[in-house]
Structures are given as C-alpha cells and as structure tokens.
Amino acid sequence: MEKLSQQLLATVDNGHEQNMHWTEESNADVLVHSSEPRQGNIVPWHHHRRSQLLCVFAGVILIMTTRGRWMVPPGHALFIPAGLEHSVEMLSNVSMKSVYVMPHDPRPLDEAPRVVEVTDLARSLLLEAIRLREAPIGNRKAELVLSLLLEEISTLEERPLGLPFPSDRRLAALCRAYLANPTPNARLDDWAEKLAMSRRTFTRQFRRETGISFTTWRQQASVFACLPQLAEGQPVTNVALEAGYESAAAFTTMFRRMLGTSPRTYMVNRWSFDRA
C-alpha cells in the first residue's frame, strides 16, 4: 500500500487565518481538521489548493460558492473542489470536521460542489483519524485509517441538498426573502409581477439563472429553510405551520419527497450522528 504523508489536527478552531496558513503551508497529502464555531460566525471568501470534504457533525451550515449555495445539515458533507472560491456561514452552533486532500489528479476547477451523506464508517474513520493526531509520521495504524477513509469518501452517495442561487440582483433578493419566510403558497405569477415580467419571461430567466424550475427551487428552498429549526429540536408540527403548511402531514410529504424519509426520523438520525 502506498504510504500517505500525514499531518493530523483536531482542535477548536482558533481562527480562519490560522487554519488557512496551516492547510496551505503543509506538504502533507491528507489533512484532518475539527472546529466548533458558534452561530453567526462567517468564514470569508477563500479557496484551497486541496480538495475539501466539509463534514457537519452537529448544527447546520450554509456554504456559498460561485456555483450556488449549499445548506448542509448534520450527517452530511460538502465536497469542495480544489481552487473553488467559497464562504461558510454558521446557521447554528456547529461541530464540523474537514478532510483536505491534495489533488494529484485534479478535478476541473469549475466542477460544482456536491453534498454527500456521511456513512457510519466514514464518521468513525474520521473521528479515529483526528484521535490519532499525535501519531508520528509513518505510523501504520494512522496510514491505514487515512487510506480507508479516502476509500470510503469516494463511495459516499450524493444527496439533493444543493440550492442554486441566481446572480441577478433583483431575483436574488426575492429568493433571500423566501428563505427568510418560506411558504408553499408562493406563486410564480406574483414573483413575475414584482419584477415587472411576463410569466413566460420570468420562467425562462429563472431557469437560466438557477438551472431548475421555479416550483422545484421553491420545494428545495422550503426544506432548507426548515432544517435549522429541525436541527434545534423544534417540533415538526410547529416548523410545518411556521413554514405556511396547513398540516404536519403536508410538510412531511414534501420533506420525504426531497430527502427520502420523514422529518422526525431524519433528525433523530442526525442528532445521534455527533455522539462519539
């Protein structure tokens, strides 16, 4: 087995600049980092020379890139290609861990990020890699853990948690307002009227700006807007009613269509994810 050069770090984040210096100056093939940022903390726009897998163990984060916005809940991770500009906003208190990998066979820098679901095995391997941060270079167990972790990462399944965001200023303002106050009753005609557009023109521009239809975007945005409240443990019924749904059943149907499970089951699994 090819040996991996390694440098492991597990500590409360002491600042973005310090972490950037560490990740950019190290010659290791694989770096592992852990941090516990507070709600409202924002990591400014930056990029890495390594590909990054940003795993959320607790809380919810919003990652903004030049290719769209991705809301990542517990138990999931965002793959960020090397060289891609991005920033991170903490929508709640967060526990997150990252794997930085030197791209010996670089992916195209314009490849879009993707959200993946973190398996129990990947979670355990990442925690073990962090635990072995004091292991000397060449430690066989640390090398095996890192190798298996990279192998498992390559098989993680993508999940539909990407939220494309328009670049048009006026349309983006409507999208931000919707995320702040989502409702399933939002109508395409109302948005078109606010922008003084015909229905046909608005439909074409929205798809051109986001790559998806208005209805699909609205459904995804509704899910994303509710994730922070669910992650905080708020009752599903309360979240559903605040989002404008007539019942928890209607909200659950939409949630299950997007994520393949009910809100209650989904968040129970996510709450248990951060238990070491």
Secondary structure, 3 states (H helix, E strand, C coil): CCCCCEEECCCCCCCHHHHHHHHHHCCCCEEEEEECCCCCCEEEEECCCCEEEEEEEECCEEEEECCEEEEECCCEEEEECCCCCEEEEECCCCEEEEEEECCCCCCCCCCCCEEEECCHHHHHHHHHHHHHHHCCCCCHHHHHHHHHHHHHHCCCCECCCEECCCCCHHHHHHHHHHHHCCCCCCCHHHHHHHCCCCHHHHHHHHHHHHCCCHHHHHHHHHHHHHHHHHHCCCCHHHHHHHCCCCCHHHHHHHHHHHHCCCHHHHHHHHHHHHCC
